[in-house]
Structure formats: C-alpha cells, structure tokens
Amino acid sequence: MVTQTYTQSQQQVLEVVCDALAIACANGVQSTVLASLGPVWDSIGMLSVMFAIEAYNGAVISPEAIVEAKTVDDLVHLADV
C-alpha cells in the first residue's frame, strides 16, 4: 500500500469524507475502494459526501463525478479547491 501524503486542507477533507460515510479515518483509508464499503456507499452515502464537502469548503461535486469516484482518495481530490 502506498502512503498518501496530504496537505492540511486535504487531510481535513479526508476527515469530512470519513465522517459523512461514518467510517474510521485510520491510516490507509485513502486507498479504500468505495465499492468495498457495501451499503455505506449507496446513493445516500454519495449524497452525504456531496453535501458534507459542499458545507465544509463550498466545493460542488457533480453527481457524475461522485459516481465515477473509485476510492476515498478520489473523493478527497474531487473536493480539493
């Protein structure tokens, strides 16, 4: 597993994403494949992440982009403004 180094802003977005999905924000969570989260990564989970990120930093993520995200890291980079 490759360890991702995040800026402080990206780390905060990671925590927002973890909170929105109610998953532990442990070391290595960035590489978690969203499909492996099971029912956590359903339409409600997607909306939760979209709204949490928008509330946190104003980044608006399109539904198409959120559906294309494959990992937690992808979500962090979508929100990086």
C-alpha positions as CSV (number, residue, x, y, z in Angstrom):
1,M,0.0,0.0,0.0
2,V,1.3,3.4,-0.9
3,T,1.0,6.0,1.8
4,Q,-0.6,9.2,0.5
5,T,0.8,12.5,1.8
6,Y,-1.9,15.1,2.1
7,T,-1.8,18.8,2.7
8,Q,-3.6,20.1,5.8
9,S,-6.6,21.1,3.7
10,Q,-6.7,17.6,2.1
11,Q,-6.5,15.9,5.5
12,Q,-9.4,18.0,6.7
13,V,-11.4,17.0,3.6
14,L,-10.5,13.4,4.3
15,E,-11.9,13.7,7.8
16,V,-15.1,15.3,6.4
17,V,-15.5,12.3,3.9
18,C,-14.9,9.8,6.7
19,D,-17.4,11.5,8.9
20,A,-20.0,11.6,6.1
21,L,-19.6,7.9,5.5
22,A,-19.3,7.0,9.2
23,I,-16.0,5.2,8.6
24,A,-12.8,5.2,10.6
25,C,-10.3,7.7,9.4
26,A,-7.4,5.4,10.0
27,N,-4.1,5.3,8.3
28,G,-4.5,4.0,4.8
29,V,-8.2,4.7,4.5
30,Q,-7.4,6.8,1.4
31,S,-6.9,3.6,-0.7
32,T,-10.2,2.1,0.4
33,V,-12.3,1.1,-2.7
34,L,-15.7,2.7,-2.3
35,A,-17.5,-0.4,-3.7
36,S,-16.0,-2.4,-0.8
37,L,-17.9,-0.3,1.7
38,G,-21.1,-2.1,0.8
39,P,-24.3,-0.3,1.8
40,V,-22.3,2.6,3.2
41,W,-21.5,3.6,-0.4
42,D,-25.1,3.8,-1.8
43,S,-27.0,6.8,-3.1
44,I,-27.5,8.2,0.4
45,G,-23.7,7.8,1.1
46,M,-22.9,9.6,-2.1
47,L,-25.3,12.5,-1.3
48,S,-23.9,12.6,2.2
49,V,-20.4,13.1,0.9
50,M,-21.5,15.7,-1.7
51,F,-23.4,17.8,0.9
52,A,-20.7,17.4,3.6
53,I,-18.0,18.6,1.3
54,E,-20.1,21.5,0.0
55,A,-20.9,22.5,3.5
56,Y,-17.2,22.3,4.5
57,N,-15.5,24.2,1.7
58,G,-18.1,25.1,-0.9
59,A,-16.8,22.6,-3.5
60,V,-19.7,21.4,-5.6
61,I,-19.2,17.9,-6.9
62,S,-21.4,16.8,-9.8
63,P,-23.4,13.5,-9.5
64,E,-21.4,12.2,-12.5
65,A,-18.1,12.8,-10.8
66,I,-19.2,11.2,-7.5
67,V,-20.4,8.1,-9.3
68,E,-17.0,7.9,-11.2
69,A,-15.0,8.0,-7.9
70,K,-13.5,4.7,-7.1
71,T,-11.6,5.3,-3.9
72,V,-11.7,7.6,-0.8
73,D,-8.7,9.4,-2.3
74,D,-10.7,10.2,-5.4
75,L,-13.3,11.9,-3.2
76,V,-10.6,14.0,-1.5
77,H,-9.3,15.1,-4.8
78,L,-12.7,16.0,-6.1
79,A,-13.2,18.3,-3.2
80,D,-9.7,19.9,-3.4
81,V,-10.4,23.5,-4.2
